Structures are given as C-alpha cells and as structure tokens.
Amino acid sequence: MSRRLQPAGSLRAYFGWRLRHWRRARGLSQAELGARLGYGDSHLSKVESGDRWPPPDLPDRADRVLDTGGELAALWPLVERERQEGPGARQVEAIPPSTPSSPTAPEAMEALLAAYHEVGSQLGSRDLVVPLEHHARAVVQWQAGSPEPELGRLAARFAQLAGWARFDGADYSTAQFWYTCGLHWATLADDRDLMSRLLARQSSVHWSVGNAAGAIALAERARLVEGTRPGVRAWACLAEARGHALAGDRHSCEQRLDDAASLLAAADPRTEPWAAQSVLALAMGTCYRDLAARDNHATLATTAVDHTTRSLAAVPTMNEHDRAVVATRLASSHTHAGQPDEAASVLTTLLSPFSGPHGSARVRAEMRVVHTQLTEHWPTVGAVRELTDLVRTHLPN
C-alpha cells in the first residue's frame, strides 16, 4: 500500500495488507509462508489482496511465524465482526487526489477541526459524522496529491476525529479503519505523538468489543513510541490499564495507572489539554469497575464510584456529551457496588428530559447494559421501576 492509502475498502483488506507487509519484512514468498502455515499460495494471495476472509486460525499462527508482536491476532476480532455484518458492511471507493482550493485552505481546515473537537465534547458525534467525514475526505484528497508532511499530519488528525465520531456511534469497524489510515499518515509525517494517540485509539476500540489481548497489545505499542510527550505516554498507559482490567490483571492495571499519574503530573495542560486529572479519574474508575465486575468485588466497585464521581465533578457543565459518558460509567459503578438506588438515580437524571448528547449510540448501549443489570438484580426497587418506564420511552431497542 502506497503513501496514498485511502480510508476505503474494509478491515479485511487492511488485514491482508498487514499480512503482506509482515511476510515481505521477513523475506518470505507467498509459497514459503503458505507452506509454513499449511495454506496454498493461491489461498494466501487472496487473503492478502482482501478477496478472501482469513481463516480463524491464521492470525495467531501467522503472528508466531512472522514475529509480528501479536498484531494480526489483535486485528482479528474486528475482521470477524465485519464478516458477520455481511454484504452490507462498509465498502467505499478510493478517493482521488486533488489540491487545496486556495493557499489558506489548510489553515481554514485546521480551524474547522478545532471547532469539531469543541462541538464533539458538547454534543457528541450524532450530528457530526456526515459533515466531519465530508471535510475529512477533502483533506485526504489533498494529502494524496501532495508530498507535504503537514498535509499528511492534517489528514491523520481528521482521520483520528472521524474515527472517534464512528466510535461514539458504536460503528467500531469503520472507526478502526479511520484510525489505521490515520496511523499510516502520522507515520509518514513522523508525528510521534499522533502515532501514539492513534494506536491508543485503536486499543480503545478493542477494549469496547471485549478483546483484552488486542487492547493491551495496541496500547503497549502506543506507550513504546519514542519521543512522545508525557501526556501522550500517559494516555497510552491508561489505555493499557483498561486492557489489563478487562483481562482481570489487577497488578498490571495498577502499575500502568501509577505510571499514568506520574506522567500526567509532568504534562503541560496548555499544550496537552487532554492530560487532565479528570481523564485519569475516569480511567481509574473504569478500571476498578471492570475488575469488580470480573470478581463481583463490591469494595473495588466502591473505589470505582469514588474515582468516577471525582471525574464527573471536573467535567465542565457545558460539555453535556462528556458528562453523559462519565455519568453512565458512574451508574455502572454504583450497580457493581450494590447500590441500585444511586445507579437508577444517575440514569434517571440523564434521561429526564432526554436530550441530544444521549443520541450517542455508545452511551445508549452502556445505559442499556446498566439498566439490564439493575432489572436482573433489583426489579422491585422503586427507583429501578421508575427508570424502566423512562428506558422504554427513551431507549427502545
């Protein structure tokens, strides 16, 4: 795949490209790799070209033979998810190269990107996906038609935000594809911070679909990118901590949380606005909630409540979408702590009145999970029954 990689095709095609990359990096022909894996070179050729789905046993075996560090196995759950979506899965034609309409067009796009970030924090992605991807594709066209590294960096940043918009809409396959394209452009521009951030974003996708191994592997790659700022390394540590929590490894999780706390203390919030203590508190709350969920550990869940409450208090009132994300996580923590009244109260506040930020498919999905847990364990609690009435109205399946 050339430097003109486009956010098009499918994760199946991306998997094939990465398989080809590693095969060539190890100096093997398709016939040689096929012999080691037990597949004919024709079969392998079709997997590499994206014309055939990779067999379920291929990723792990190829990782071992090619010494990829687990990359193909990390990609596999999302490739399989795309396969299960069937013929309707996203297929997009490649975008032809073009040039900016004026010398100041890239600066205008920079300003627009900043505005999208601000609106996303306040309203979420629901009303942003279409215009954001429209403008992202314009920047991608410029990048494809120019050797300028700044355009590659701008394309990578738009890809990162487009990936987030799809992620917030629970469209994880498309989110992952935007992130992989952005990583390619960030690598070409040698933007180490952006490379690490995009790897951490990919880790979050795997965490969201329950793939702890993939989340850990990608976050570790993000953490090991050399030359990144403290806040960026902290972000990677937090992603890795979430992966370890999902896997039930409390020791490794807390080690990465401690690393993140030290790095955040050294970060400059003026140049790294994401490096906020509220982000650390939310990650800690999420990690302890996931650890508590695995072992039905009420004490850990109470710790999760404390951290998540602190995070919610630090989120600006105007950032309604971000507050909805944190509040839903808080309700989940209350549930695992055996506090149904508190959990139901948090969700009731979010659903009364029902408003725009909760149009986020990701938030809605988390709300439904919490509600299901509440009705399974405390169906007769008054606050839970009241919440159920709101859920039927505002969160239909």
Secondary structure, DSSP 8 states (H G I E B T S, - for coil): --TT--S-S-HHHHHHHHHHHHHHHTT--HHHHHHHHT--HHHHHHHHHTSS---TTHHHHHHHHHT-SSHHHHHHHHHHHHHHHGGGS-----------SSTTHHHHHHHHHHHHHHHHHHH-STTTHHHHHHHHHHHHHHHHT---HHHHHHHHHHHHHHHHHHHHTT-HHHHHHHHHHHHHHHHHTT-HHHHHHHHHHHHHHHHHTT-HHHHHHHHHHHHT-TT--HHHHHHHHHHHHHHHHHHT-HHHHHHHHHHHHHHHHH--TTT-TT--HHHHHHHHHHHHHHHHHHHT-HHHHHHHHHHHHHHHHHS-TT-HHHHHHHHHHHHHHHHHTT-HHHHHHHHHHHHTT--GGGG-HHHHHHHHHHHHHHHHH-TT-HHHHHHHHHHHHH---
